[in-house]
């Protein structure tokens, strides 16, 4: 099997045709902070998004939206607007050529649970929700997107932004009522990319420390 870091041009075929075991996909996924400049084919990105949107949603509300930035100018604008000039925050060594912004739409959840078959749950008011499932569903979709990307021979980095959200919303005409769940950098890892981050310095908790069966 070709390594996942191989670019689509090196694969010589649609990477979606490569069969990969689910356990391998999970183990291969990690945060990549140095990307090659090559832009993934738009049809591959679309299929990754199509997989992501099939993640579970409460009441099948389907209250998620995905903004894909894959035009070089749009991507460059995104990185520029989110670069806080007052803080020395470490940026990716090679900025990803595609950025996917995941948004939730609480109104769709409210509308769904205002329907007759859901009124018994008394969730027709957003303040009554003990768990904000629009955020939960957004997180599941973001994870599903990352796994689909790995299966397609791509690499990802899930992150958030602490600067520039208002500017991004204005620049890309994002509706005010959509909540930003997270962002996913998408592309091919750079040839000289090296693992970084907490996952390289901290040990994973043993299974027996996290698994509780029948009682705590």
Order of alpha helices (4+ residues) and beta strands (2+ residues): alpha-alpha-alpha-beta-alpha-beta-alpha-alpha-beta-alpha-beta-alpha
